[in-house]
Protein backbone atom coordinates (compact mmCIF):
# COMPACT_ATOMS: atom_id res chain seq x y z
CA UNK A 1 0.00 0.00 0.00
CA UNK A 2 1.42 3.36 -0.97
CA UNK A 3 1.51 6.39 1.33
CA UNK A 4 -1.24 8.07 -0.66
CA UNK A 5 -3.51 5.02 -0.22
CA UNK A 6 -2.89 5.00 3.52
CA UNK A 7 -3.64 8.73 3.76
CA UNK A 8 -6.84 8.23 1.76
CA UNK A 9 -8.05 5.45 4.10
CA UNK A 10 -7.24 7.54 7.17
CA UNK A 11 -9.24 10.39 5.70
CA UNK A 12 -12.23 8.11 5.12
CA UNK A 13 -12.05 6.84 8.70
CA UNK A 14 -11.83 10.37 10.11
CA UNK A 15 -14.84 11.48 8.04
CA UNK A 16 -16.81 8.41 9.14
CA UNK A 17 -16.04 9.09 12.81
CA UNK A 18 -17.02 12.75 12.42
CA UNK A 19 -20.39 11.77 10.97
CA UNK A 20 -20.87 9.18 13.73
CA UNK A 21 -20.21 11.73 16.45
CA UNK A 22 -22.57 14.23 14.82
CA UNK A 23 -25.29 11.58 14.56
CA UNK A 24 -24.97 10.42 18.19
CA UNK A 25 -24.63 14.00 19.41
CA UNK A 26 -27.88 14.87 17.66
CA UNK A 27 -29.67 12.01 19.42
CA UNK A 28 -28.30 13.11 22.81
CA UNK A 29 -29.41 16.70 22.12
CA UNK A 30 -32.96 15.62 21.29
CA UNK A 31 -33.06 13.51 24.47
CA UNK A 32 -31.92 16.54 26.46
CA UNK A 33 -28.93 14.83 28.07
CA UNK A 34 -25.15 14.87 27.58
CA UNK A 35 -23.50 12.51 25.15
CA UNK A 36 -22.45 9.29 26.93
CA UNK A 37 -18.93 8.28 25.92
CA UNK A 38 -18.02 5.69 28.57
CA UNK A 39 -19.52 2.17 28.66
CA UNK A 40 -21.89 1.58 31.59
CA UNK A 41 -20.71 -0.49 34.53
CA UNK A 42 -21.54 -4.20 34.39
CA UNK A 43 -21.71 -5.48 37.97
CA UNK A 44 -23.02 -8.83 36.78
CA UNK A 45 -21.91 -11.01 33.91
CA UNK A 46 -23.83 -14.06 32.71
CA UNK A 47 -26.77 -15.67 34.50
CA UNK A 48 -27.35 -14.61 38.13
CA UNK A 49 -26.49 -17.05 40.90
CA UNK A 50 -30.12 -17.69 41.81
CA UNK A 51 -30.84 -18.91 38.28
CA UNK A 52 -27.81 -21.19 38.23
CA UNK A 53 -29.00 -22.65 41.54
CA UNK A 54 -32.35 -23.73 40.08
CA UNK A 55 -32.37 -27.47 39.52
CA UNK A 56 -34.82 -30.35 39.15
CA UNK A 57 -34.46 -34.07 39.55
CA UNK A 58 -34.32 -36.23 36.43
CA UNK A 59 -38.03 -37.01 36.35
CA UNK A 60 -38.99 -33.34 36.66
CA UNK A 61 -36.45 -32.35 33.96
CA UNK A 62 -37.95 -34.92 31.61
CA UNK A 63 -41.46 -33.54 32.19
CA UNK A 64 -40.30 -29.96 31.67
CA UNK A 65 -38.40 -30.82 28.50
CA UNK A 66 -41.31 -32.74 27.00
CA UNK A 67 -43.77 -29.98 27.87
CA UNK A 68 -41.62 -27.25 26.27
CA UNK A 69 -40.84 -29.42 23.22
CA UNK A 70 -44.56 -29.99 22.66
CA UNK A 71 -45.32 -26.28 23.10
CA UNK A 72 -42.89 -25.63 20.23
CA UNK A 73 -44.87 -28.00 18.02
CA UNK A 74 -42.92 -31.23 18.46
CA UNK A 75 -44.00 -34.71 19.57
CA UNK A 76 -42.41 -36.21 22.68
CA UNK A 77 -42.45 -39.68 24.21
CA UNK A 78 -40.88 -41.03 27.38
CA UNK A 79 -39.64 -44.59 26.98
CA UNK A 80 -38.03 -46.97 29.44
CA UNK A 81 -35.48 -48.62 27.15
CA UNK A 82 -34.00 -48.69 23.68
CA UNK A 83 -36.14 -51.74 22.96
CA UNK A 84 -39.23 -49.60 23.55
CA UNK A 85 -37.72 -46.87 21.36
CA UNK A 86 -37.14 -49.43 18.59
CA UNK A 87 -40.76 -50.59 18.82
CA UNK A 88 -41.96 -46.98 18.69
CA UNK A 89 -39.89 -46.21 15.59
CA UNK A 90 -41.12 -49.38 13.88
CA UNK A 91 -44.73 -48.40 14.54
CA UNK A 92 -44.06 -44.84 13.39
CA UNK A 93 -42.76 -46.20 10.08
CA UNK A 94 -45.99 -48.12 9.66
CA UNK A 95 -48.21 -45.18 10.67
CA UNK A 96 -46.45 -42.76 8.31
CA UNK A 97 -46.09 -45.38 5.58
CA UNK A 98 -42.44 -44.43 5.41
CA UNK A 99 -40.36 -46.15 2.75
CA UNK A 100 -36.93 -44.57 3.21
CA UNK A 101 -35.01 -44.04 6.46
CA UNK A 102 -31.53 -42.64 7.08
CA UNK A 103 -29.78 -42.84 10.44
CA UNK A 104 -26.57 -41.78 12.10
CA UNK A 105 -23.88 -44.41 12.67
CA UNK A 106 -24.08 -44.14 16.46
CA UNK A 107 -23.82 -46.91 19.09
CA UNK A 108 -26.88 -45.53 20.89
CA UNK A 109 -28.99 -46.43 17.86
CA UNK A 110 -27.88 -50.06 17.48
CA UNK A 111 -31.02 -51.50 19.08
CA UNK A 112 -33.20 -49.48 16.73
CA UNK A 113 -30.92 -50.32 13.80
CA UNK A 114 -31.48 -54.05 14.34
CA UNK A 115 -35.23 -53.54 14.07
CA UNK A 116 -34.96 -51.30 11.02
CA UNK A 117 -32.84 -53.85 9.16
CA UNK A 118 -35.72 -56.34 9.35
CA UNK A 119 -38.48 -53.84 8.54
CA UNK A 120 -40.13 -55.17 5.40
CA UNK A 121 -41.91 -51.86 4.87
CA UNK A 122 -38.68 -50.06 4.00
CA UNK A 123 -37.38 -49.76 0.47
CA UNK A 124 -34.11 -48.20 1.61
CA UNK A 125 -32.21 -47.88 4.88
CA UNK A 126 -29.08 -45.69 4.77
CA UNK A 127 -26.43 -45.44 7.49
CA UNK A 128 -24.51 -42.16 7.40
CA UNK A 129 -20.79 -42.76 7.74
CA UNK A 130 -18.49 -40.52 5.72
CA UNK A 131 -15.22 -41.50 7.42
CA UNK A 132 -13.94 -43.63 4.53
CA UNK A 133 -16.53 -42.77 1.89
CA UNK A 134 -15.52 -41.67 -1.58
CA UNK A 135 -16.89 -38.48 -3.09
CA UNK A 136 -19.44 -40.52 -5.05
CA UNK A 137 -20.56 -42.33 -1.89
CA UNK A 138 -20.92 -39.04 -0.03
CA UNK A 139 -23.07 -37.67 -2.86
CA UNK A 140 -25.21 -40.82 -2.70
CA UNK A 141 -25.70 -40.43 1.07
CA UNK A 142 -26.66 -36.80 0.60
CA UNK A 143 -29.24 -37.80 -2.02
CA UNK A 144 -30.58 -40.49 0.33
CA UNK A 145 -30.96 -37.90 3.10
CA UNK A 146 -32.82 -35.53 0.78
CA UNK A 147 -35.21 -38.32 -0.24
CA UNK A 148 -35.67 -39.88 3.19
CA UNK A 149 -39.02 -39.97 4.92
CA UNK A 150 -37.42 -40.24 8.38
CA UNK A 151 -34.05 -39.18 9.76
CA UNK A 152 -32.94 -40.91 12.97
CA UNK A 153 -30.36 -39.29 15.26
CA UNK A 154 -28.99 -39.59 18.79
CA UNK A 155 -28.93 -36.30 20.70
CA UNK A 156 -25.63 -35.18 22.20
CA UNK A 157 -27.61 -33.45 24.93
CA UNK A 158 -30.80 -31.48 25.52
CA UNK A 159 -32.00 -28.53 27.62
CA UNK A 160 -35.24 -28.89 29.56
CA UNK A 161 -35.91 -25.19 30.14
CA UNK A 162 -36.03 -24.37 26.43
CA UNK A 163 -37.17 -27.74 25.07
CA UNK A 164 -34.05 -27.91 22.91
CA UNK A 165 -32.25 -30.92 21.43
CA UNK A 166 -28.56 -30.35 20.67
CA UNK A 167 -26.96 -32.21 17.77
CA UNK A 168 -23.31 -32.01 16.75
CA UNK A 169 -21.98 -33.16 13.40
CA UNK A 170 -19.08 -35.46 12.56
CA UNK A 171 -18.26 -37.96 9.79
CA UNK A 172 -20.59 -40.49 11.47
CA UNK A 173 -23.21 -37.86 12.35
CA UNK A 174 -23.89 -35.94 9.15
CA UNK A 175 -26.00 -32.84 9.65
CA UNK A 176 -28.03 -33.81 6.57
CA UNK A 177 -29.58 -36.67 8.59
CA UNK A 178 -31.39 -34.16 10.81
CA UNK A 179 -31.94 -31.37 8.26
CA UNK A 180 -33.16 -32.98 5.03
CA UNK A 181 -35.71 -35.76 5.81
CA UNK A 182 -39.39 -34.88 6.16
CA UNK A 183 -39.54 -36.28 9.70
CA UNK A 184 -36.87 -36.15 12.39
CA UNK A 185 -36.71 -38.67 15.24
CA UNK A 186 -34.20 -37.72 17.96
CA UNK A 187 -33.32 -40.24 20.66
CA UNK A 188 -32.52 -38.31 23.86
CA UNK A 189 -30.83 -40.34 26.62
CA UNK A 190 -32.28 -39.10 29.91
CA UNK A 191 -28.77 -38.89 31.38
CA UNK A 192 -27.89 -36.20 28.81
CA UNK A 193 -30.85 -33.97 29.67
CA UNK A 194 -29.62 -30.75 31.28
CA UNK A 195 -31.65 -28.06 33.01
CA UNK A 196 -30.40 -24.96 31.15
CA UNK A 197 -28.91 -24.23 27.76
CA UNK A 198 -25.91 -22.65 29.48
CA UNK A 199 -24.95 -26.07 30.85
CA UNK A 200 -24.79 -27.27 27.26
CA UNK A 201 -22.86 -24.28 25.92
CA UNK A 202 -20.14 -24.01 28.57
CA UNK A 203 -18.36 -27.31 27.71
CA UNK A 204 -18.53 -26.46 24.00
CA UNK A 205 -17.11 -22.99 24.64
CA UNK A 206 -14.20 -24.55 26.52
CA UNK A 207 -13.09 -26.66 23.55
CA UNK A 208 -10.09 -25.61 21.50
CA UNK A 209 -10.94 -24.43 17.99
CA UNK A 210 -9.64 -27.63 16.41
CA UNK A 211 -11.62 -29.83 18.80
CA UNK A 212 -15.01 -28.24 18.15
CA UNK A 213 -17.50 -30.10 15.98
CA UNK A 214 -18.06 -28.87 12.44
CA UNK A 215 -21.68 -28.07 13.23
CA UNK A 216 -23.73 -27.58 16.40
CA UNK A 217 -27.47 -27.57 15.83
CA UNK A 218 -30.13 -26.49 18.33
CA UNK A 219 -33.53 -28.00 17.52
CA UNK A 220 -36.60 -26.68 19.34
CA UNK A 221 -39.57 -28.16 17.52
CA UNK A 222 -40.18 -28.31 13.77
CA UNK A 223 -38.55 -25.96 11.28
CA UNK A 224 -40.53 -22.74 10.91
CA UNK A 225 -40.13 -19.51 9.00
CA UNK A 226 -42.09 -16.26 8.75
CA UNK A 227 -39.69 -14.41 6.43
CA UNK A 228 -42.27 -13.87 3.67
CA UNK A 229 -45.02 -11.40 4.63
CA UNK A 230 -44.93 -12.68 8.24
CA UNK A 231 -46.72 -15.83 7.10
CA UNK A 232 -45.67 -18.74 9.34
CA UNK A 233 -44.61 -21.76 7.29
CA UNK A 234 -43.61 -25.10 8.81
CA UNK A 235 -40.89 -27.31 7.34
CA UNK A 236 -39.12 -24.80 5.08
CA UNK A 237 -35.57 -25.08 6.42
CA UNK A 238 -35.77 -28.54 7.98
CA UNK A 239 -38.19 -31.29 9.02
CA UNK A 240 -41.79 -30.23 9.54
CA UNK A 241 -42.47 -33.09 11.96
CA UNK A 242 -40.11 -33.82 14.86
CA UNK A 243 -40.15 -36.47 17.57
CA UNK A 244 -38.08 -36.50 20.75
CA UNK A 245 -37.83 -39.93 22.36
CA UNK A 246 -36.55 -39.54 25.91
CA UNK A 247 -35.09 -42.92 26.86
CA UNK A 248 -34.40 -43.61 30.55
CA UNK A 249 -32.10 -46.60 30.00
CA UNK A 250 -29.97 -46.44 26.86
CA UNK A 251 -27.89 -49.54 27.63
N, C-alpha and C positions, 0 to 999 in steps of 0.2 A: 504494500500500500504506500503510495507516495504521500509526501507531506501535504499536498493540496487536498488529497482525498481525506486524510485524517482531519484537517481543518474543516472541511465541508461537513463531515459527520458530527464533529463537535458543535458546529453551528446549528445543525438540525436538532441536536439534543438540547442545546440551550434554548432554542425557540420553543421546543415542545414543553420544556419545564416552565417557561414563562407563561405559555398558554394554560398549563395545568394550574399554576398558582393563581392566575387571574380567574379561572373557572371556580376553583375552590374558595377563593376569597369572595367572589360574588355570592356564593351560597351562604357563607358565614355572615355576610352583610345583610342578606335578606332574612336570615334567622335572628339577627340582632345580637350576635355574640362574636367574640374574637375567634380568629382562625386557630384551630387546634393543630399543633405541629408535632406534639409528642404522643407516642402510643399510650393508651390507657393502661393502668396497672392491671395485672392478671393475678389476683391472689390465689386462684384455683386453676388447676390444669387437669383436664380429663374429667372422668366421672367422679362425683363426690363420694366420700367414704361411706355414707349411709346407703348409697345405691350399690356399691360394691359388696356391702354386707348382706344384701338381700339374697336369700338362697332358698331353695325348695328341695325336698327329697326327690328321689328318682321318679316315683309314681306321680307326684305333683308336677314335675317338669314335663313328663310325658303328656299329661292332660293339658297343660298350658300350651305346649308345642302343637298338639293336634287341634286344639281350639283355634289358635291363631292361624295355622295352616289352612283350616277350613274357612275361616273368615276371609282369607285371601283368594278363595275359590278353588282350593285343592281338595282332594279326597285323602283321608287318613285312616289307617287301621293299626290297631295294636295287636301284635301277634306274639305268641309265647316262644316260638322256635323257628328256625329256618325251614323246617319241614312244613310248618303251617304257612310260612311265606311262599314256599314252592307251590303248595296247594292253591293258595290265593291267586298266584300268577297264572297257574294253569287254568283256573276257572275264569280269570279275566280274559285270557286268550279266547276262550270259548264264547264268553258274553259279547266281546267286541268283534268276534269273527276275524281275529287277527291272523294274517298269513305270514308275515315277516317280522322277525324279532332280531335285534342286535343287542349285545351285552358287552360290558367291560370284562376284561380277563382278570378278575379279582378273586382271591380265595374265599371271600365272604359269600360269593355267589355260587359256589360249587354245588350246594344242595339244590338250588334252583336250576342250575345248569343241567344236572342229571335228569330232572323232570322234563326240561325243555327238549332235550335230545331225543326223548321218546314221544314227544307230542305229535301225533299224526296230523293234527290240524295245520301245522306249520309247513309252508313251502320252502322257507329258508331261515336258517338260524346262523347268524354271523357273530363271531367272537373278535372283538377289536384287540389286536396286538400288533403294533407297528414296530416292535423292537428289531426284528430281522426281515421285515417286509420290503419287497422291492417297490419301486415307484408305481409300477402297474398294480401291485397288490394293494398299495395304499389308496390308489384311485378307486379300486373295486370296493374297498371297505367304505370309502366316502360315499359311493353310489348306493351301497347297501343301507347306510345310515339315512340317506335322503329318502329312500323308498321304504323304510321300515315303518311298520304300524306301531311298534312298541320299542322303546329304548330302556334297557335295564342297567342301573348303576348302583354302586355302593357308596353311601355318603361318607365323606371324611369326617364330618361332624355336623352338628345342627345347633341352632340357638332357639330356645323355647320362647323367649320374650318377644321375638319378632316372627316366629314361625318360619325360620329360614333354614334351608338345607345347603350345606357348603360342599362343593365338588371341586377337586383339583384335577388337573390334566397331566398325563404322562403318556409314554408310548403304549402302556397297557390300559390307559383310561382316556381315550380320545374324547375331546369335548363334543365332537359330532354325535356321540352316542346320546348325550343329554339334550342337544340343541336341535337336531334335525327330525327325529321321529315325531309322529303325530301325538303319541302318548308317552309320557315319561313315568317310569316306576323307579322310585328311589328307596333302597333298603337302608334304614337308619338304625344301626345298633344302639340300643338304649344307653350303653356305656359311653357313647360318644355325644350324647345330648347335653349341651351346656346350658347355663341359665341365660347368659348375655352374649351378644355378638362380640363384645370386647374380649371375652375369654377365648374366642376363636381367632381374633385378629392379632392378639399379642404374640403368640408363638410364631405366627407367620411373619410378623414385623421383625422378629428377632433373627430370622434366617439371613445368612449371607446372600448376596445377589445371585451367586451361582447356584445356590441350594434351593432357591424358590421355584415352585412349579411354574410351568409355562403359562398356565391359566388358572385363575381362581374364580369360581362362579357361585354367586349367591342366588338361590332360587327360593322365592317366596310366592308360591302359587303359580298358576299358568301364565304364559307370556301374554302381555297386554300392552296396547299402544293407543294413545289418543292424539297422535301427532297431526292427523288430518281433520281439521274442523272440529277438534275436541270430541270426535266420535270414538268411543271406546271400542276397540276391536281385540278379540281374544285370538291368540295363536299366530300372531304376525311374525314375531322374532324368535319363536321357539314353540314347544309343545303347547297345545291348547287344553290338554287334559293332563293332570299330574297327580300321581299317587305317592304318598309317603307311608311306607310300611315300617313302623317302629317295632323292632324285634328285641325282645327281652334277653333271649339267650341265642347268641350267634355262633355257638360252638358247633 
